[in-house]
Amino acid sequence: MTAEEQTSEGQHSIPMEGEDITPKKDGGVLKLAKREGTGTELPMTGDKVFVHYVGTLLDGTPFDSSRDRGEKFSFELGKGQVIKAWDIGVATMKVGELSQLICKPEYAYGSAGSPPKIPPNATLVFQVELFEFHGEDITEEENGGIIRRIVTKGEGYNKPNEGASVEVVVQGTYEGRVFDEREMKFDIGDGEGLGLPTGVEKAIMAMEQGEESLFTIKPKYGFGKAGRAGYKIPGEAILEYRIQLTKFEKSKEAWEMSTLEKLEQSAIVKEKGTQYFKDGKYKQASVAYKRIVSWLEHESALLPDDEPIAKALRLAAHLNLAMCYLKMQEPSQALENCDKALDLDESNEKALFRRGESRFAMKEFERARGDFQRVVQLYPANKAAKSQVALCQKQIKEQHEKDKRLYANMFQKFAEADAKKEEGKDEVKDTIGSMDVENGGAQE
């Protein structure tokens, strides 16, 4: 379109020209490239984009400028964080591109406007320059471990939760080579047993139904330092996964379950966790046991006959969690679960023993000895506890010897330092005395 509109004052406005880039082709957003960008890649939904912009009314009156502030503006594309025209327009731009976007009211601030600078039903003009964009970090820690780029946006706002049943199509690649490609149906939490890295399950839990996305997964969430021989993936490999979530059914949250359902599901999940543990899949086992705790820890509607069943399930969950964390070399987490198990059964043999192991791993040898001695006192037949008491005593003795040597050396250094100070004082006295002799004695 090349026709010009006029303002109410009769001034000529900015020419209404450019390509209609709206999905509906209703002329709501016109784009005119002022400078071409580089490369072929365009930003995707969810990408974080960085731009500079200058906004004016159709008569050229400026109302906002990131350039005046000297700071680039960033937002997540396609998430409704900006006006519709920007989500549409920036999605068509390449890095380095400078374009003009003419935005009709229905794609900007509509009939309300944005007082005081933008009147109702205003057509706006933006000069937008795209500097960079990158995918969305979906990790809780925001450490860049799993980066998502949305190819096709999903439907609704629901996402799979822990234990949800999902149907997905996955394609894993490493350095351009496809190493895994299949359609799958499984429960979240079981993926690792099916050859999927933990990052894939975390990725799926961030997706909406119907969504297709590309994920870059760093080693921590991939196959780690060990790699995966079956897929010919070396250690510390960065993986790429293309995932389509075709269907899912969320597992019930605790508040959606009856007491009977919680007890029944806890028993089922306990068996699943035990099998994971036997297979050496300690992370997956821990996820299963944590679900039991989440269901039963604060359950207040238990019948008298159900209370001992729930208590036994909770106790087993904490004991098994402690063992999982010991296997994963996370002694502080193991210690926490031992304490919770002992809150339920203060003289539990396994809880006391595993707390001793946790404290030993944390080099708290005297406290560890106390736990093992308590086991021996309550359960004299426990030979392992007797051995651990002896091992703790050995470590405590070695620590005392080490401390003695450390303090002896420290005191020796202090003594040497004091001796040097005294020598320094004597030298000063000798110097003053010699000066007195040379000068014929002190002067009155």
Secondary structure, 3 states (H helix, E strand, C coil): CCCCCECCCCCECCCCCCEECCCCCCCCEEEEEEECCCCCCCCCECCEEEEEEEEEECCCCEEEEHHHHCCCEEEECCCCCCCHHHHHHHCCCCCCCEEEEEECHHHCCCCCCECCCECCCCCEEEEEEEEEEECEECCCCCCCCEEEEEEECCECCCCCCCCCEEEEEEEEEECCEEEEEEEEEEECCCHHHHCCCHHHHHHHCCCCECCEEEEEECHHHCCCCCCEHHHCECCCCCEEEEEEEEEEECCCCHHHCCHHHHHHHHHHHHHHHHHHHHCCCHHHHHHHHHHHHHHHCCCCCCCCCCHHHHHHHHHHHHHHHHHHHHHCCCHHHHHHHHHHHHHHCCCCHHHHHHHHHHHHHCCCHHHHHHHHHHHHHHCCCCHHHHHHHHHHHHHHHHHHHHHHHHHHHHHHHHHHHHHHHHHHHHHHHHHHHHHHHHCCCCCC
